Amino acid sequence: MITLKETNVLFSALVAVSGLELLNFYAALILLGVGWNFGFVSGTHLLQSAPRTTYRYARLLTADCASLVKASIGSRLQRCSRPRD
């Protein structure tokens, strides 16, 4: 099932590849931000609907740590993939 988040991110990618103008870049970034926000809010809501309060905080902590680790790995990969001057 394709959700609103995936649809918005896909539309953002289509806008980004449709041209090289600055307006395309801004529109793609705005759409990507909105899609990211939908995903973050819905994911947090799903994590908070855990059956017990003790599991709820553990799940939120695990999700936040996983998000931080993925962001740091992506940042490191981006830095390593840039050509050196």
CYANA upper distance limits for C-alpha pairs under 8 A (distance plus 0.5 A):
  2 ILE  CA      6 GLU  CA      6.66
  2 ILE  CA      7 THR  CA      7.28
  3 THR  CA      7 THR  CA      6.79
  4 LEU  CA      8 ASN  CA      6.52
  4 LEU  CA     35 GLY  CA      7.92
  4 LEU  CA     38 PHE  CA      7.96
  5 LYS  CA      9 VAL  CA      6.69
  5 LYS  CA     35 GLY  CA      5.16
  5 LYS  CA     36 TRP  CA      7.34
  5 LYS  CA     38 PHE  CA      6.19
  5 LYS  CA     39 GLY  CA      6.09
  6 GLU  CA     10 LEU  CA      6.51
  6 GLU  CA     35 GLY  CA      7.62
  7 THR  CA     11 PHE  CA      6.60
  7 THR  CA     35 GLY  CA      8.48
  8 ASN  CA     12 SER  CA      6.60
  8 ASN  CA     31 LEU  CA      6.83
  8 ASN  CA     32 LEU  CA      7.37
  8 ASN  CA     34 VAL  CA      7.95
  8 ASN  CA     35 GLY  CA      5.66
  9 VAL  CA     13 ALA  CA      6.82
  9 VAL  CA     31 LEU  CA      7.29
  9 VAL  CA     32 LEU  CA      5.88
  9 VAL  CA     35 GLY  CA      6.04
  9 VAL  CA     36 TRP  CA      8.24
 10 LEU  CA     14 LEU  CA      6.81
 11 PHE  CA     15 VAL  CA      6.70
 11 PHE  CA     31 LEU  CA      8.02
 12 SER  CA     16 ALA  CA      6.67
 12 SER  CA     27 ALA  CA      7.97
 12 SER  CA     28 ALA  CA      5.09
 12 SER  CA     29 LEU  CA      7.74
 12 SER  CA     31 LEU  CA      5.76
 12 SER  CA     32 LEU  CA      6.12
 13 ALA  CA     17 VAL  CA      6.83
 13 ALA  CA     28 ALA  CA      7.16
 14 LEU  CA     18 SER  CA      6.63
 15 VAL  CA     19 GLY  CA      7.99
 15 VAL  CA     24 ASN  CA      6.57
 15 VAL  CA     25 PHE  CA      8.42
 15 VAL  CA     27 ALA  CA      7.62
 15 VAL  CA     28 ALA  CA      6.18
 16 ALA  CA     20 LEU  CA      8.22
 16 ALA  CA     24 ASN  CA      6.22
 16 ALA  CA     25 PHE  CA      6.44
 16 ALA  CA     27 ALA  CA      8.28
 16 ALA  CA     28 ALA  CA      5.81
 18 SER  CA     24 ASN  CA      7.90
 19 GLY  CA     24 ASN  CA      6.81
 20 LEU  CA     24 ASN  CA      7.14
 20 LEU  CA     25 PHE  CA      7.84
 21 GLU  CA     25 PHE  CA      7.22
 22 LEU  CA     26 TYR  CA      6.81
 23 LEU  CA     27 ALA  CA      6.54
 24 ASN  CA     28 ALA  CA      6.51
 25 PHE  CA     29 LEU  CA      6.73
 26 TYR  CA     30 ILE  CA      6.68
 27 ALA  CA     31 LEU  CA      6.65
 28 ALA  CA     32 LEU  CA      6.48
 29 LEU  CA     33 GLY  CA      6.58
 30 ILE  CA     34 VAL  CA      6.77
 31 LEU  CA     35 GLY  CA      6.65
 32 LEU  CA     36 TRP  CA      6.56
 33 GLY  CA     37 ASN  CA      6.60
 34 VAL  CA     38 PHE  CA      6.78
 35 GLY  CA     39 GLY  CA      6.80
 36 TRP  CA     40 PHE  CA      6.59
 37 ASN  CA     41 VAL  CA      6.53
 38 PHE  CA     42 SER  CA      6.53
 39 GLY  CA     43 GLY  CA      6.37
 40 PHE  CA     44 THR  CA      6.57
 41 VAL  CA     45 HIS  CA      6.69
 42 SER  CA     46 LEU  CA      6.70
 43 GLY  CA     47 LEU  CA      6.68
 44 THR  CA     48 GLN  CA      6.67
 44 THR  CA     60 LEU  CA      7.96
 45 HIS  CA     49 SER  CA      6.97
 46 LEU  CA     50 ALA  CA      8.10
 47 LEU  CA     56 ARG  CA      7.17
 47 LEU  CA     59 ARG  CA      6.88
 47 LEU  CA     60 LEU  CA      6.80
 48 GLN  CA     56 ARG  CA      6.15
 48 GLN  CA     57 TYR  CA      8.49
 48 GLN  CA     60 LEU  CA      7.87
 49 SER  CA     56 ARG  CA      7.80
 50 ALA  CA     55 TYR  CA      6.98
 50 ALA  CA     56 ARG  CA      5.75
 51 PRO  CA     55 TYR  CA      7.93
 51 PRO  CA     56 ARG  CA      8.05
 52 ARG  CA     56 ARG  CA      6.79
 53 THR  CA     57 TYR  CA      7.22
 54 THR  CA     58 ALA  CA      7.24
 55 TYR  CA     59 ARG  CA      6.56
 56 ARG  CA     60 LEU  CA      6.78
 57 TYR  CA     61 LEU  CA      6.57
 58 ALA  CA     62 THR  CA      6.60
 59 ARG  CA     63 ALA  CA      6.58
 60 LEU  CA     64 ASP  CA      6.62
 61 LEU  CA     65 CYS  CA      6.61
 62 THR  CA     66 ALA  CA      6.56
 63 ALA  CA     67 SER  CA      6.61
 64 ASP  CA     68 LEU  CA      6.72
 65 CYS  CA     69 VAL  CA      6.64
 66 ALA  CA     70 LYS  CA      6.61
 67 SER  CA     71 ALA  CA      6.67
 68 LEU  CA     72 SER  CA      6.70
 69 VAL  CA     73 ILE  CA      6.65
 70 LYS  CA     74 GLY  CA      6.59
 71 ALA  CA     75 SER  CA      6.62
 72 SER  CA     76 ARG  CA      6.65
 73 ILE  CA     77 LEU  CA      6.61
 74 GLY  CA     78 GLN  CA      6.60
 75 SER  CA     79 ARG  CA      6.76
 76 ARG  CA     80 CYS  CA      6.69
 77 LEU  CA     81 SER  CA      6.54
 78 GLN  CA     82 ARG  CA      6.97
